[in-house]
């Protein structure tokens, strides 16, 4: 057989050869998901090979853009590796991002084939312009008129399945979409080489390997576990709504399967940790990865209380375009950095992981031909975060202008990525995150950084979270703080005045003279943790405009009072 080169599909073949009878996946399947099904590595590899043969018989070819639309399942994993095996380019989009965003993403990425459940096939026929490039529809189970069915594909296809395509490191393997937290979601190019590097980092840095059992709160992380030869337990939850996870079900499968590591957003662990504390449950996890949004010291402390003393809790920093980039452990946050975060110094996200380089540059809006054109800033000075390393993705799909603005290609071939985040490096080489660049409020007195300012208001016991937004023209924006309460049914008397007193007492926030109360922040679908501040800014502008009181502050119940702001 010809060598598979760098094809990420080869890792499943190797795992099946090394430990054929070991359980690879545990998942709820069957009608209503009432039973747990176990699948060994040998069976998973065989099913993936069978799928590859059937997909090939249906017409899937190397280099084709194939959209995969299935719920998390054993077949989802098997099909993913089958498509990698054939050299197809897999398109992965969060279906929960909302149908308008979903349709925009599909239209922009131009899939040539769709592999999915019957509902997905029918969905594609409802929007012919969006799926204009589609030439092939394949149902995973059942039949839909005018489409192929994997079940009825050539029964001899398994034996005739092509060998694993010999991919090179820079061959495109997948297009994965960003959450769109600061604009439309963008497709990110993932090569086979980047997937291999990420696997190596997960193994070496986090100490995860073939003897471990994972329960991923984010479906794609389950693919990494399978690729590492670890067992993955697919949790009984809706992956598009992590904040609504059923903690009883989530913890039950961890305990039943003796799961020892897990990846999930802060939204998941907030729900799970509170449940475990109420029920007196200790989880057997020795490694937890928490990412998707800044993680509070309180949540990390709660997690420490429900895990073994020697457990490690990591909060990796990165983005769809470069993950992981930096990392820090909970002990360092709780014992050292969280006190500074509460004072408005930003979130410490740790040091660069092996192979990655971090720089801070003076923020700008235009593209850069090389990093030499940028003004690099010294430790302690807030600027735009740029990173370089083997997990930096090369481009956005069909978005040359966005790629030009986000990537800095040095003459020697070094590729830097502009994170779109603001932050600084301390004297110990640790990176501190101060908020998204797009979320700065540019006032006449200078820039205000979302994460830093919000920390001041989050200290109030009635506040669950807050969001800084700016009204007006950049350079002369008026800062407004929007607050979501711990208890939406109860607004403490004098709350807004108390929050304004907090603002006046801190130099970071003393220019904030307006407070608005919001019933529930809009957040991203993938992690249910990133706040959509752009939507909140529009909401705030409308509230202020409707009241006709721009430049006037809120009364204690979130309404506007008639008192003019001093100096206007």
C-alpha positions, -999 to +999 in steps of 0.1 A: +000+000+000+012+035-008+022+055+022-005+078+035+020+106+040+005+131+064-031+122+061-048+126+095-070+095+087-039+073+092-040+078+129-073+058+132-057+030+112-027+030+135-049+030+166-069+001+153-037-019+147-023-011+181-054-018+202-081-034+181-104-046+209-101-014+230-133+007+232-129+038+210-163+054+214-193+052+238-225+070+226-262+071+231-279+057+200-311+040+190-346+056+190-348+083+216-311+076+225-322+052+253-292+028+250-255+033+251-235+017+223-198+008+225-175+007+194-140-007+194-112+008+174-112-022+151-149-018+144-146+020+141-118+017+116-137-010+096-168+011+095-148+041+084-132+021+056-166+008+047-180+043+045-149+054+024-157+027-001-194+036-003-186+073-005-162+066-033-189+045-051-213+074-047-188+098-064-169+115-036-134+124-049-101+139-037-102+176-032-140+178-032-157+201-007-180+179+013-204+193+039-210+169+068-243+174+086-249+148+113-255+148+150-226+137+172-225+099+170-202+070+162-211+074+125-202+111+126-166+101+137-164+072+112-176+094+083-152+122+092-122+098+090-136+082+059-137+116+041-102+124+053-091+090+040-104+099+005-087+133+005-120+152+005-122+186+022-146+185+051-168+215+058-179+218+095-204+245+105-222+248+138-259+242+129-269+262+160-255+295+148-289+304+134-303+297+100-294+330+084-257+327+094-258+290+084-270+298+050-244+326+045-216+302+055-229+275+032-232+299+003-197+313+009-179+279+011-196+264-019-199+227-010-198+203-039-213+174-019-235+170+011-234+140+034-260+140+061-292+129+076-324+131+056-334+164+072-302+179+060-307+167+025-343+181+024-330+214+039-305+217+010-334+215-015-353+243+002-324+268-006-312+260-041-293+293-045-274+287-013-265+252-024-259+262-060-225+245-062-239+212-049-235+183-073-240+153-050-263+145-021-258+114+000-280+103+029-264+084+057-296+064+064-328+060+046-336+074+012-344+108-003-355+110-039-328+124-061-300+116-037-276+087-031-279+065+000-249+050+018-270+021+029-278+011-007-243+018-021-223-010-037-221-038-011-187-047-024-175-011-019-157-019+014-133-043-003-128-018-031-122+011-008-093+032-020-061+033+002-056+063+025-048+093+003-011+102+006-017+138+018+011+164+022+013+185+053+000+216+036-029+198+018-063+212+029-082+188+052-111+208+065-128+242+066-140+250+101-161+281+107-154+307+135-182+316+160-186+350+144-184+368+178-171+400+161-186+397+127-198+372+101-185+336+107-155+329+085-143+296+071-108+287+083-084+265+063-071+235+083-044+214+068-034+178+076-002+191+090-020+215+114-042+186+127-011+165+134+006+194+152-025+199+174-026+162+182+011+163+193+005+194+214-025+178+231-005+147+238+027+164+250+015+195+267-017+182+284-004+147+289-034+130+272-028+097+255-042+062+246-048+052+282-072+080+289-110+084+286-125+117+274-160+132+276-159+161+252-183+189+257-174+201+222-179+175+195-148+182+175-126+175+205-139+139+205-122+135+171-089+144+187-094+118+214-101+091+188-070+102+169-049+099+201-061+064+207-081+074+237-117+064+245-143+091+240-177+092+257-201+113+237-222+131+263-260+131+263-264+168+255-273+192+228-239+204+215-255+237+202-267+246+237-239+239+262-252+263+288-284+242+290-265+209+296-283+185+320-257+183+348-272+150+362-267+133+328-233+148+322-219+137+355-236+103+354-217+093+323-184+107+337-189+085+368-202+054+350-174+054+324-147+066+348-139+095+325-105+111+335-104+141+312-128+165+296-129+196+274-158+220+277-167+257+277-171+277+309-208+276+304-208+238+308-186+237+338-205+265+356-236+243+355-219+211+363-197+224+392-227+240+409-247+207+406-218+187+420-213+210+449-250+208+458-250+170+455-216+165+472-203+147+440-165+143+433-156+137+397-127+114+388-113+138+363-075+144+364-074+169+335-100+195+325-096+219+296-118+249+297-119+274+267-142+296+246-143+327+268-125+341+298-127+319+329-133+334+363-113+325+394-145+317+412-154+290+386-119+276+388-121+274+426-154+257+424-139+231+399-110+225+423-135+216+450-152+188+429-120+172+415-091+153+431-064+174+447-039+165+421-062+173+391-050+198+366-074+224+351-061+242+320-076+273+304-061+273+269-061+306+249-065+307+212-090+310+183-103+288+155-074+303+135-047+292+160-053+267+188-038+263+213-017+295+215-011+300+253-022+282+284-023+286+322-033+262+350-060+270+376-036+270+405-017+299+391-048+318+384-064+312+418-032+318+438-016+346+418-034+363+389-071+364+398-067+392+424-052+413+396-080+404+372-106+417+397-088+450+398-092+454+360-058+442+349-072+417+324-073+379+324-040+361+325-041+334+299-006+321+305+026+316+285+030+305+249+027+267+244+058+250+229+065+262+194+044+293+196+056+329+197+037+359+211+042+396+203+023+428+212+021+455+186+005+490+183-030+484+170-038+494+135-066+488+109-046+482+077-027+451+065+011+446+071+036+432+046+059+420+074+061+423+112+090+447+107+064+473+097+047+470+131+056+489+163+062+462+189+054+472+225+073+465+257+060+444+286+031+460+304+018+480+275-016+471+260-016+465+223-028+440+196-018+404+201+000+387+172+011+350+172+033+327+152+037+289+152+029+256+137-009+257+145-014+291+128-038+285+099-029+298+065-060+316+053-098+322+054-118+305+027-128+328-002-120+359+018-087+373+004-092+407+020-098+393+055-068+370+050-046+400+040-057+419+071-053+390+096-021+375+083+014+389+083+038+370+061+075+378+067+100+375+038+115+344+054+081+326+053+072+332+089+034+336+091+020+357+119-017+359+128-034+389+143-057+376+170-080+405+169-075+407+207-060+433+229-036+424+257-001+427+271+029+406+282+041+408+318+077+406+330+073+368+334+063+364+298+027+357+306+000+370+283-029+391+297-061+393+277-079+427+278-107+422+254-114+421+216-099+448+195-134+454+180-148+458+215-126+488+225-146+519+234-127+548+218-135+579+239-121+614+238-100+604+269-085+574+252-094+537+247-113+516+272-109+478+272-140+457+277-126+429+299-107+453+322-137+477+328-162+449+332-142+434+360-149+464+382-187+460+379-186+422+382-175+427+418-210+437+427-228+407+443-260+413+423-241+413+389-238+380+370-218+396+341-215+430+324-206+444+290-189+476+280-202+492+248-197+526+232-222+550+217-213+574+190-184+580+167-151+562+175-127+587+191-156+604+208-176+575+220-197+576+252-191+544+273-221+526+287-220+496+310-248+470+305-255+445+333-271+411+335-282+403+370-277+371+390-314+372+398-334+387+370-365+387+391-350+411+417-334+445+412-318+456+444-328+491+455-302+517+444-283+492+422-275+515+394-262+542+417-241+517+435-226+506+401-219+542+392-201+547+426-179+517+417-172+534+383-163+567+399-139+550+424-117+535+397-096+554+371-104+527+345-141+533+347-147+569+360-158+581+325-188+557+326-219+575+336-247+553+322-259+518+334-285+497+316-300+464+328-304+436+303-326+405+307-301+381+292-269+387+271-267+373+236-239+348+234-221+326+208-236+292+199-204+272+201-195+279+237-225+299+250-199+321+267-187+348+243-208+379+247-221+395+215-213+431+224-221+444+190-257+434+195-257+449+229-243+482+215-272+484+191-297+476+219-282+502+241-282+528+213-319+521+207-327+523+244-310+557+248-325+570+215-360+560+225-357+578+258-342+608+240-317+610+268-282+604+254-257+616+280-280+609+309-277+582+334-299+553+346-321+553+376-318+524+401-341+502+380-324+505+347-346+533+334-332+567+324-333+596+348-334+632+336-302+643+353-277+657+328-242+643+329-216+668+343-196+685+316-221+682+288 
